[in-house]
Amino acid sequence: MYAYDELDRTLINERVEEFRDQVKRRLSGELTEDEFKMLRLQNGVYLQLHAYMFRIAIPYGTLSSEQLRRLAHVARRYDRGYGHFTTRQNIQFNWIKLAELPDALGDLAEVGIHAMQTSGNNTRNVTSDQWAGVAPGEIEDPRIWSELIRQYTTLHPEFSFLPRKFKFAITASPHDRAAIKIHDIGLRLHRNAEGETGFEVLVGGGLGRTPFIGKTIKPFVHGRDLLSYVEAILRVYNQYGRRDNIYKARIKILVHELGIDKFAKEVEDEWQEMRDSDTALTLDDAMIEDIRSRFTYPAYEKLPHTPEELKKAAHDPLFERWRKNSVSTHKVQGYAIVTLSLKPVGGPPGDATADQMDALADLADKYSFGEIRVGHEQNLALPHVAKRDLPALWNALDKIGLATPNVNLVSDIIACPGLDYCSLANARSIPIAQELTRRFANHETADLIGRLHINISGCINACGHHHVGHIGILGVEKNGEEFYQITIGGRADENAELGALIGPAVPYGEVADVVEDIVEAYLALRARPDELFVDTVKRLGVEPFRERVYATR
């Protein structure tokens, strides 16, 4: 966990009081809605279909048990008893009253939580690998660098009034769990031939109306130069980015129109000019170590690789199903990472009730050194669980509805709130996800299918990341009715690709049938039982799946 200092706490508290005054002036009529809009957006407040939506930052996906309890309090006191975890490691509350927003923000500030820059045309919540610091094989904990970026970019003028929203993601593992290639700036931590730690810098990724996979503009930037190089990128974006057309304002469009080589040269020239004029910030070792020292890690015990408790529990097939699905290898012997699915059968993806959050905070204190993680797949994780405690933890999770063994399987669906909440949406997302979880509720069937990610977006803004779903579902409107385009073959990992459209959009009532047709085609076409869906699509292309889906339509 990161320990915030007095400066952090002062900033958060002053921001609360500033926003309290802004809300007061809006309610009195002193501020119009147009005047208030930018102020509320920079504090994470959207006006959606039915009410204001409040988006809260969870920097690099790390929460303490105390913070999770406070989120439960906000859900219970100010909302309707639940929160929605998003693909940016945020949590959203959908029914907040404007007059009560400052009080909610004040309650969160007491435990070091804020909503600064979770919306608006600025840098958003910096995201990272939800297994950061505990994943085997990572170079080092990427949250250290995420925190440096968070501190440098928060309220920094160069990062706060951009042509459009801007998103960072950082990974330090060979397997990319942070989806860095679909971000405005993606950073991959690695070591060069001299053993120095630095970053491969990717720019121009993003989904939405015009999706792109990010491209590398610099294979290696030393850690001490990271902030200055990132600032050089933002300077170029601020100089050339479109402000006259919202659809062409993202940095991905600028990179595409200039070309990656031209864009990289512009950034390099800007960076060299900053360095020559001595305006480039260089991080010295002491500064980096200061941030690193503020991250505390558990006092792990020396434990056996396979404790007796685990051997006994292995005779229970239900426990074994959950263990094989939801428990992953930890870098410390005797410990494990436990992923908690927020995708129960028939439930809205990513939602957790206040009671669940409170109970999970207690379990984190008991079994995970008081720490919880949020992943971009809209699931949670306990990162420090002793293997001997897995059977007891499983029983406790099952009682609160957080032991569904479907992580990375066909019913572990990513979905935006869609037309049930969002004023931008064209179609519903949640009911589609709920129906699909019912269709694929059988665990034996899900295991037979294997790893298969379904992503659903209710509009072209792609908050459900449908472009990079193994199966992507996009809601569109046709003559006042809900239709859905289907793509296949997308992925968001280190081999990120955009999915390919299989054919014409299908009506709402046929979506689940189409997905079943695609899955059945995959089972018949795969070369061997362990060939993943995305690999089958890559090998055969779209045509065999198109034929299966549209043969009788």
DOLO-542686 format. One record per residue (C-alpha): x, y negated, z negated; residue in three letters. Coordinates in steps of 0.1 Angstrom, whole numbers. Each point is the difference from the previous one (the first is absolute). Example, Ala and Ser with C-alpha at 12.3 -4.5 7.8 and 13.67 -1.06 7.14 Angstrom:
residues 2
PT      xx      yy      zz   residu
PT     123      45     -78      ala
PT      14     -34       7      ser
//
This chain:
residues 553
PT      xx      yy      zz   residu
PT       0       0       0      met
PT      11     -36       6      tyr
PT       0     -23     -30      ala
PT     -12     -35      10      tyr
PT      18     -30     -16      asp
PT     -13     -32     -15      glu
PT       2     -18      34      leu
PT     -23      27      16      asp
PT     -25      -4     -28      arg
PT       0     -38       2      thr
PT      -6       1      37      leu
PT     -29      24      -2      ile
PT     -16     -19     -29      asn
PT       3     -34      17      glu
PT     -14      15      32      arg
PT     -31      11     -20      val
PT      -6     -34     -14      glu
PT       5     -16      35      glu
PT     -26      24      15      phe
PT     -24      -6     -30      arg
PT       0     -37       9      asp
PT      -5       8      37      gln
PT     -30      22      -7      val
PT     -15     -27     -23      lys
PT       3     -26      28      arg
PT     -16      24      25      arg
PT     -29       8     -23      leu
PT      -6     -37      -6      ser
PT       0      -7      37      gly
PT      32     -21      -2      glu
PT      16      24      24      leu
PT     -18      13      31      thr
PT       2      37      10      glu
PT      24      -9      28      asp
PT      22     -19     -24      glu
PT      -2      28     -25      phe
PT       6      28      24      lys
PT      38      -2       3      met
PT       3      -4     -38      leu
PT     -20      31      -8      arg
PT      17      21      27      leu
PT      34      -7     -15      gln
PT     -14      13     -33      asn
PT     -14      32      16      gly
PT     -37     -10       3      val
PT     -20       8      31      tyr
PT     -36      -8       7      leu
PT     -15      33      13      gln
PT     -35      11      10      leu
PT     -16       1     -34      his
PT      24     -17     -25      ala
PT      35     -12      -5      tyr
PT      27      27       2      met
PT      30      -3     -23      phe
PT      33      16      11      arg
PT      27       6     -26      ile
PT      36       7       7      ala
PT      18      31     -12      ile
PT      36      -8      11      pro
PT      16      30      16      tyr
PT     -28      22     -14      gly
PT      12       2     -36      thr
PT     -24      -4     -30      leu
PT       4       5     -37      ser
PT     -27      17     -21      ser
PT      -7     -34     -16      glu
PT      -5     -16      34      gln
PT     -23      28      11      leu
PT     -21      -4     -31      arg
PT      -3     -37       8      arg
PT     -12       8      35      leu
PT     -26      23     -15      ala
PT     -11     -29     -22      his
PT      -4     -23      30      val
PT     -20      27      18      ala
PT     -23       4     -30      arg
PT      -3     -36     -11      arg
PT      -1     -20      32      tyr
PT      -9      26      27      asp
PT     -22      31       3      arg
PT      22      25     -18      gly
PT      25      10      27      tyr
PT      28     -13      22      gly
PT      13       9      35      his
PT      36       8       6      phe
PT      12     -11      34      thr
PT      27       9      26      thr
PT      21     -29     -12      arg
PT       4      13     -36      gln
PT     -26     -26     -11      asn
PT     -33       5     -19      ile
PT     -31     -18      11      gln
PT     -32      -9     -20      phe
PT     -30      -6      23      asn
PT     -26     -16     -23      trp
PT      18     -28     -19      ile
PT     -19     -32      -8      lys
PT      19     -31      10      leu
PT      -6     -17     -34      ala
PT      16      29     -18      glu
PT      30       4      23      leu
PT      24     -22     -21      pro
PT      -9      20     -31      asp
PT       7      32      17      ala
PT      33     -14      14      leu
PT       9     -12     -35      gly
PT      -7      35     -15      asp
PT      23      15      26      leu
PT      28     -25      -6      ala
PT       3      11     -36      glu
PT      14      33      12      val
PT      21     -15      29      gly
PT     -25       6      29      ile
PT      -8     -27      25      his
PT     -17      -4      34      ala
PT      24     -26      15      met
PT       3       3      38      gln
PT     -21      32       3      thr
PT     -17     -18      29      ser
PT       5     -30      22      gly
PT      27      -9      25      asn
PT      29       8     -22      asn
PT      22      30     -10      thr
PT     -23      26     -16      arg
PT       7      26     -27      asn
PT      34      17       6      val
PT      -6      37       3      thr
PT      23      30      -4      ser
PT       2      37      -4      asp
PT     -24      11     -28      gln
PT      27      26     -10      trp
PT      27     -27      -3      ala
PT      25       8     -27      gly
PT     -10      36      -3      val
PT       2      14      35      ala
PT      28      25       7      pro
PT      24     -13      27      gly
PT      -7     -37      -2      glu
PT      30     -24       3      ile
PT     -11     -20     -30      glu
PT     -32     -13     -15      asp
PT     -15     -23      27      pro
PT     -21     -19     -25      arg
PT      31     -19     -11      ile
PT       1     -16      35      trp
PT     -38      -3       1      ser
PT       1     -20     -31      glu
PT      27     -23      13      leu
PT     -21      -7      31      ile
PT     -31      -5     -22      arg
PT      17     -26     -21      gln
PT      16     -18      30      tyr
PT     -30      -2      22      thr
PT     -27      -8     -26      thr
PT     -10     -37       5      leu
PT      31      -6      22      his
PT     -10     -25      27      pro
PT      16      19      28      glu
PT     -21      30      -9      phe
PT     -33     -16     -11      ser
PT     -14     -19      30      phe
PT       6      24      28      leu
PT     -18       3      34      pro
PT     -17      32     -14      arg
PT       2      25     -29      lys
PT      33      18      -4      phe
PT       8      34     -15      lys
PT      32      16     -13      phe
PT       6      37      -7      ala
PT      32      17     -13      ile
PT      11      36      -2      thr
PT      32      17     -12      ala
PT      -8      36       9      ser
PT       5      20      32      pro
PT     -38       7       1      his
PT     -18     -33       2      asp
PT     -29      -2     -24      arg
PT      -2     -38       3      ala
PT     -10      -2      37      ala
PT      27     -26       7      ile
PT      -4       2      38      lys
PT     -35     -15       0      ile
PT      10     -31     -20      his
PT      10     -34      10      asp
PT      34       7     -16      ile
PT      10      36      -9      gly
PT      32       6     -20      leu
PT      17      34      -2      arg
PT      27       2     -27      leu
PT      31      20      10      his
PT      38       0      -3      arg
PT      24      -9      28      asn
PT      32      18       9      ala
PT      18     -19     -28      glu
PT     -25      11     -26      gly
PT     -15     -34      -4      glu
PT     -37      -3      -7      thr
PT     -21     -20      25      gly
PT     -31       0      22      phe
PT     -11       9      35      glu
PT     -24     -28       8      val
PT     -30       6      22      leu
PT     -23     -28      12      val
PT     -33      -3      18      gly
PT     -20      30     -12      gly
PT     -36      -3      -7      gly
PT     -35      13       9      leu
PT     -32     -19       6      gly
PT     -12     -12      34      arg
PT      35       5      16      thr
PT      19      28     -17      pro
PT      38       3       2      phe
PT      26      22     -16      ile
PT      28     -21     -16      gly
PT      34      -2      18      lys
PT      35      -2     -16      thr
PT      16     -34       4      ile
PT      30       7     -23      lys
PT      13      34      -8      pro
PT      17     -11     -32      phe
PT      -3     -31     -22      val
PT      19       1     -33      his
PT     -21      -2     -31      gly
PT      17     -33     -10      arg
PT     -13     -15      32      asp
PT     -35      14       0      leu
PT     -19     -31     -11      leu
PT      18     -24      23      ser
PT      -5      23      30      tyr
PT     -37       4      -8      val
PT      -3     -37      -3      glu
PT      16      -4      34      ala
PT     -27      22      15      ile
PT     -27     -21     -16      leu
PT      16     -32      12      arg
PT      -1      13      36      val
PT     -36      11      -5      tyr
PT     -10     -33     -14      asn
PT      16     -18      29      gln
PT     -14      21      28      tyr
PT     -30      17     -14      gly
PT     -34      -9      15      arg
PT     -22     -21     -22      arg
PT     -26      -9      26      asp
PT     -13      35       5      asn
PT      -8      23     -29      ile
PT       2      31      22      tyr
PT      35      -8      11      lys
PT      14     -13     -33      ala
PT      16      31     -14      arg
PT      37       5       3      ile
PT      -5      32      19      lys
PT     -14     -21      29      ile
PT      30     -24      -1      leu
PT      24      30       0      val
PT     -19      15      29      his
PT      -1     -32      21      glu
PT      36     -10      -6      leu
PT      13      36       2      gly
PT      19      16     -28      ile
PT      35     -10      13      asp
PT     -10     -36       3      lys
PT     -17       0     -34      phe
PT      30      16     -16      ala
PT      24     -26      15      lys
PT     -22     -28     -13      glu
PT       1      14     -35      val
PT      38       6       2      glu
PT       6     -35      12      asp
PT     -22     -14     -28      glu
PT      17      21     -26      trp
PT      35     -10      11      gln
PT     -10     -36      -1      glu
PT     -13       4     -35      met
PT      32      16     -11      arg
PT      22     -26      17      asp
PT     -19     -28     -17      ser
PT       2      18     -34      asp
PT     -38       1      -3      thr
PT      -2      38       1      ala
PT      -6      17     -34      leu
PT      25      27      -8      thr
PT      -8      24     -27      leu
PT      29       6     -22      asp
PT       5      33     -19      asp
PT     -10     -15     -33      ala
PT     -34     -12      13      met
PT      -8      34      15      ile
PT      11      17     -32      glu
PT     -22     -23     -20      asp
PT     -31      11      19      ile
PT      11      36      -1      arg
PT       5      -2     -38      ser
PT     -36     -11      -4      arg
PT     -13      33      13      phe
PT      -3      25     -28      thr
PT       0      37       6      tyr
PT     -12      28     -22      pro
PT      22      18     -25      ala
PT      -3      34      18      tyr
PT       5      31     -20      glu
PT      21      29      11      lys
PT     -27      25      11      leu
PT      -1      34      17      pro
PT      -8       1      37      his
PT     -29      24      -6      thr
PT     -14      -2     -35      pro
PT     -21      27     -16      glu
PT     -31     -21       1      glu
PT       2      -1      38      leu
PT       6      37       3      lys
PT     -31       8     -20      lys
PT     -22     -25      19      ala
PT      11      14      33      ala
PT     -25      29      -5      his
PT     -29     -25       3      asp
PT      -7      -4      37      pro
PT     -17     -33      -5      leu
PT      30     -15     -17      phe
PT      23      15      26      glu
PT     -20     -16      28      arg
PT       3     -34     -17      trp
PT      37       4      -8      arg
PT       9      10      36      lys
PT     -20     -29      13      asn
PT       5     -29     -24      ser
PT      34       7     -18      val
PT      33     -11      17      ser
PT      37       4      -8      thr
PT      15     -26     -24      his
PT      37     -10       1      lys
PT       4      11     -36      val
PT      -2      38      -8      gln
PT     -30      10     -20      gly
PT     -21     -30      11      tyr
PT     -25      -4      28      ala
PT     -19     -28      19      ile
PT     -38       5      -1      val
PT     -22     -16      26      thr
PT     -36      -6     -10      leu
PT     -25       1      28      ser
PT     -26     -29       1      leu
PT     -19      19      27      lys
PT     -25      22     -18      pro
PT     -26      18      21      val
PT     -27     -25       9      gly
PT      17     -29     -16      gly
PT      12     -33      14      pro
PT      38       2       8      pro
PT      22     -19     -23      gly
PT     -25      -8     -27      asp
PT       6       6     -37      ala
PT     -24      -8     -29      thr
PT       9     -20     -31      ala
PT      -4      32     -20      asp
PT      23      19      23      gln
PT      26     -28      -2      met
PT      -1      -1     -38      asp
PT       2      38      -3      ala
PT      29       1      25      leu
PT      19     -27     -20      ala
PT      -3      23     -30      asp
PT      13      29      20      leu
PT      29     -21      13      ala
PT      10      -9     -35      asp
PT      -1      37     -10      lys
PT      16      16      30      tyr
PT      17     -26      22      ser
PT      18     -25     -22      phe
PT     -29     -25       4      gly
PT       5      -5      38      glu
PT     -23       3      29      ile
PT       6      -5      37      arg
PT     -23     -11      29      val
PT       7      14      35      gly
PT     -10     -15      34      his
PT     -21      31       6      glu
PT     -24     -13     -27      gln
PT      10      26     -26      asn
PT      17      -3     -33      leu
PT      30      18     -15      ala
PT      15       8     -34      leu
PT      38      -1       8      pro
PT      16      15     -31      his
PT     -19      32     -11      val
PT      18      28     -18      ala
PT      -7      33      18      lys
PT     -10      16     -34      arg
PT     -28     -25      -2      asp
PT     -15       6      34      leu
PT     -27      25     -11      pro
PT     -12     -23     -28      ala
PT       0     -30      24      leu
PT     -19      19      26      trp
PT     -27       9     -25      asn
PT      -3     -36     -11      ala
PT       0     -14      36      leu
PT     -27      25       9      asp
PT     -23     -13     -27      lys
PT       2     -36      13      ile
PT      -4       9      37      gly
PT      36      -6      10      leu
PT      12      36       8      ala
PT     -14       5      35      thr
PT      27      21      18      pro
PT      -2     -17      34      asn
PT      30     -22       1      val
PT      12      -4      37      asn
PT     -28      23      12      leu
PT     -29      -7      23      val
PT     -22     -14     -28      ser
PT      27     -24     -14      asp
PT     -14     -28      21      ile
PT      12     -36       2      ile
PT     -29     -24       6      ala
PT      -7     -37      -3      cys
PT     -32     -12     -17      pro
PT     -16      -6      34      gly
PT     -34     -15       6      leu
PT     -12       9     -35      asp
PT      20     -29     -14      tyr
PT      21     -18      27      cys
PT     -14     -30      20      ser
PT      25       8      28      leu
PT     -10      36       5      ala
PT     -20      13      30      asn
PT      -8      34     -15      ala
PT       0      20     -32      arg
PT      30      19     -11      ser
PT      -9      14     -34      ile
PT     -30      22      11      pro
PT      21      15      28      ile
PT      28       9     -25      ala
PT     -26      14     -25      gln
PT     -15      23      27      glu
PT      34      12      11      leu
PT      10      10     -35      thr
PT     -32      20      -2      arg
PT       6      17      33      arg
PT      36      10     -11      phe
PT      -7       6     -37      ala
PT      10      37       2      asn
PT      35       2     -13      his
PT       9      32      20      glu
PT     -10     -18      32      thr
PT      20     -31      -9      ala
PT      30      21      -8      asp
PT      -4      18      34      leu
PT       0     -33      18      ile
PT      30     -13     -19      gly
PT      13     -35      -1      arg
PT     -24     -23      19      leu
PT      -6     -37      -7      his
PT     -33     -17      10      ile
PT       0     -38      -1      asn
PT     -32     -20       4      ile
PT      -3     -38       8      ser
PT     -33     -18       2      gly
PT      13     -26      24      cys
PT      30      -8      22      ile
PT      19     -16     -29      asn
PT      10      36      -8      ala
PT       1      -3     -38      cys
PT      -5      38       0      gly
PT      31       4      22      his
PT     -19      21      25      his
PT      26      -6      27      his
PT      25      22     -19      val
PT     -24      27     -13      gly
PT       5      35      13      his
PT     -37      -5       8      ile
PT      -9     -37       2      gly
PT     -36     -13      -1      ile
PT      -8     -36       9      leu
PT     -35     -14      -4      gly
PT     -13     -22      28      val
PT     -33     -17       7      glu
PT     -20       7      32      lys
PT     -33     -18       4      asn
PT      -5      -2     -37      gly
PT       8      37      -7      glu
PT      30      16     -16      glu
PT      24      19      22      phe
PT      34      14      -7      tyr
PT      31       4      22      gln
PT      22      31      -8      ile
PT      38       1       3      thr
PT      23      30      -7      ile
PT      37       5      -4      gly
PT       8     -31     -21      gly
PT      24       0     -30      arg
PT      14     -25     -24      ala
PT      32      17     -12      asp
PT      36      -2      12      glu
PT     -12      13      34      asn
PT     -28     -26       2      ala
PT     -22       1      31      glu
PT     -33     -16      10      leu
PT     -28      24       7      gly
PT     -15       5      35      ala
PT     -37      -6       8      leu
PT     -17      32       9      ile
PT     -30     -15      19      gly
PT     -31     -21      -3      pro
PT     -13     -11     -34      ala
PT     -26      23     -17      val
PT     -30     -10     -21      pro
PT       0       0     -38      tyr
PT     -19      32      -2      gly
PT      25      20      21      glu
PT      33     -10     -16      val
PT       2      28     -25      ala
PT      -8      25      28      asp
PT      27     -14      22      val
PT      26       3     -28      val
PT     -11      36      -5      glu
PT       4       6      38      asp
PT      35     -14      -1      ile
PT      10      21     -30      val
PT     -14      32      16      glu
PT      19      -8      32      ala
PT      32      -4     -20      tyr
PT      -4      33     -18      leu
PT      -5      17      34      ala
PT      29     -18      17      leu
PT      28      -1     -26      arg
PT      30      21       9      ala
PT       3      15     -35      arg
PT     -17      -4     -34      pro
PT      25     -25     -13      asp
PT      -1     -23      31      glu
PT     -14     -33     -13      leu
PT     -28     -17      17      phe
PT      21     -30      12      val
PT      26      25      14      asp
PT     -27      18      20      thr
PT     -12     -33      14      val
PT      35     -10       9      lys
PT       6      33      17      arg
PT     -33       1      20      leu
PT     -11     -35       3      gly
PT     -36     -14      -3      val
PT     -17      19      28      glu
PT      -8      33     -17      pro
PT     -16     -18     -29      phe
PT     -19     -24      24      arg
PT     -14      30      18      glu
PT     -12      17     -32      arg
PT     -16     -32     -13      val
PT     -18     -11      31      tyr
PT      -9      33      16      ala
PT     -35       0     -13      thr
PT      -5     -38      -5      arg
//
